[in-house]
Structure formats: C-alpha cells, structure tokens
Amino acid sequence: MDKTEEAADILAEYNQQHIITLLKKLDEAKKQELIEQINNIDFHQLKELYDNTKKEIEIKENKIVAIDYLDKEKLSKNETERFNNLGENIIVNGKYAVVTMAGGQGTRLGHTGPKGTFKLDVYGKGKYLFEILAENLKEANKKYNVTIPWYIMTSKENNNATQEFLEKNNYFGYDKNNVMLFEQGELPLMDTDGKLLIGKDLKIKEASDGNGGVFCSLRKTGMLSDMKERGVKWVFIGGVDNVLLKMADVTLLGMAIDRNPKERVGVFCKMNGHPKVIEYSELPEKMAEEVDNNGELKFGESHIMCNLFTIDAVEKISKEPLIYHSAFKKNSYVDENGKEIIPTEPNSYKFEAFIFDSFELFDDIAILRGKREDDFAPVKNKEGVDSPKTAKELYEKYWEKINKSMN
C-alpha cells in the first residue's frame, strides 16, 4: 500500500472524506506535503477532543477547598532575607533559566506582528515589550554577575518575524548566545461536524496548542536538554505581555525552595486533593465570596502567568498529556471546490492546553501572593482594562516608586 492509500484509509476511518477529495486534485508536490502532515496528526486524540466539545464542564462545590499562600507584603524581615538568600544562591550559581511565551500576534492591540514587538508608550519615546523584559533580565544579570539563559517560545506564525526583530534590535543588548528561540506545537482546527479545516495553502489548518504546550515544546525542540547541559535546576515561565513581570524574583524563588523541594506556581484552590486553577467565572458564586478568619477571600489567588518549576517538574509534565480546552472561534477555510469561505460567526474549535492544568499532576504547590500594582500590568486589549493605557500608568508609577525608594 502506498502512502496516498494509507493516508486515505486514515482519513476514511475518521470521517475526513473531504480531504481525500482534495488529495486527488493536488499536484504531486502539494500532495506529498499534505500526506506528510496527515501522518503527523494524532487522529484518535482529535476525535476525543471533538467528542469532549459536546460534554458539559461540571464543577462540584464539595470537592473544592482553599489553598494556603504566603503574602509577600506580610513576610517578616527574617523570612524575606532567608528567601532572598536561597533564591540568590540559585541564580548566582547558574542554576536558573527563564522562558518567555511569545507565540501570539498583536491583533487584539491593533498591532501587526508578534505581540512582543508591540511598543508601549512609556516615558515619551516608548519601549517594546521584548525590550522591557530584556531590561528586567539584564538588571538581574548585573546584580548577580551571571547571564541567565533566556528561552523564547514563538509560533510557526511569528517565529521568523520574532527572530528578525530581535536581530535587528541587537537583542536589546542581551548576549545572543544565551537567547534561544523555539516553536510552540500546533493542533488542527475542526468544524462543528468534526471535519478538519483546509487553509489557503491547501494544507490542514492548524493553530497553536495553548500555553500549556510549553512543556512538550521545550522537550521536543531540545531546549530541555540544553537547560540540563547548562546545569539549570529552576525554570521561570511567564508571558510576554506583563510589563511588571519579575523574571528573577529571588523572594519567590527562595520561598519555592524553602516551602517544598517540589514544584512551585501560583493558583486558586485544591480540587479532589490536587492544586487547580478554576476560571473565576466557573467558580460557584457562594464560594467566590467566602472569606477566611482574617477577612481575606478564601479563593483570592488569581493566576497571573508567573510560574516557577523545578527542571524535574518541567520534564515530568512534558511527558504527560494535559487536558485540552476547546474555544469556539471564527476561522476562514477553503471548501472542496477551492473557494475561500470567510465566516461571520464562530464556526470551528481550537484546542488549547493551559499551563495551570499541569498543577494537578502534583500533590502540592507553594503560592506567593503579590500586589497587582507591583506585579501585574498586562497589555491585552486595545482599550479599557488591561490595555496599553493602563499598563503604561502602572509601569511608570511602579518605577517612580522604586526610584524614590532608592534615593
């Protein structure tokens, strides 16, 4: 049986006859490209993901309990010093690496190109998001006399543009031998009938598999091996769009080491005895309002994509299949006659894993509660909440406060 027949058999088994029709129409080069893509798709997994879109999410109140945390603001001087010493020791000895998830485009911001290339209008002249992160890391390098290896996760869509942008800007003064780009994984898009979408390039249309794909991508691209060769023991994973993100926070790192030698991250609650993040909109109202003996919200920890993992935890997660969530979105596609269809309503499912779904693989995690005005100024929307305007205000206010305290 030749490869075309094999591909056709797989497609027939999983009810993808429209792609068999397409295969017959393609020239040899295009046909081979599509066959290679078909051979790399896990159709059994896709069928399960599609079937799951028909099931309702169920959260039972009695299985959810609050999770302990430490408040950075309320740590004693001795605790802070102890944590800082532990954290500094890891960084100074070259056992620390940073991963930035930068696979997205700046579409929601009205920006053409990778999100990290968006320029935030701070101090009149502006700074790119990548530039802000590079400055953050360079500050740590100077303070601890090291060069922290910086791994940047891109996507197929923006990898080349990101590479070109960083080279053009000389990596904002960061040692380029310590900046490694790697691509995020992708999963095919499916319509409401479970049919795979075909793109304008006459291949199966795919989209990035969510920030939870970072673990598997680190392993598959050899970045995890690179970290091990460098002697890395702790890995910080954060997003590209938080301009107050502290990528080398020794207090957080020290707390993680001190509290438990296992995996550390920020989260909401425990469910069935395991750490879990539940979207706030899915948390039953009664629970959302519960307070503890100190009058603090029991479920007050929001996950702001500021995560610390041991290298062993990253490796463990990279080999485990995470839960995938489906998002119902608008996606253009090419029909069997080669005509491009641009829908006006959502028409297809995108499947994504989220980084916080990995927390459930462990019995416990440690959480450090920070303050929004010190730690979280995301650039997500063009206007309103979490927009360039709010991020600019928070960024400038924060650095004004820091500069005052140093003078």
Secondary structure, DSSP 4 states (H G I P E B T S, - for coil): --HHHHHHHHHHHTT-HHHHHHHHHS-HHHHHHHHHHHHT--HHHHHHHHHHTTSPP---GGGEEE---EEGGG--HHHHHHHHHHHHHHHHTT-EEEEEE---BSGGGT--SBGGGPEE--TTT-EEHHHHHHHHHHHHHHHHTS---EEEEE-TTTHHHHHHHHHHTGGGG--GGGEEEEEPPEEE-EETTSPBPB-TTSSB-EEE--GGGHHHHHHHTTHHHHHHHTT--EEEEEESSBTT--TT-HHHHHHHHHH-SS-B---SEEETTEEE---GGGS-HHHHT-B-TTS-BTT-----SEEEEEHHHHHHHHTSPPP-EEEEE---EE-TTS-EE--SS--EEEEE--GGGGGGGSS----EE--HHHH--B--SSSSTTSHHHHHHHHHHHHHHHHHHH-
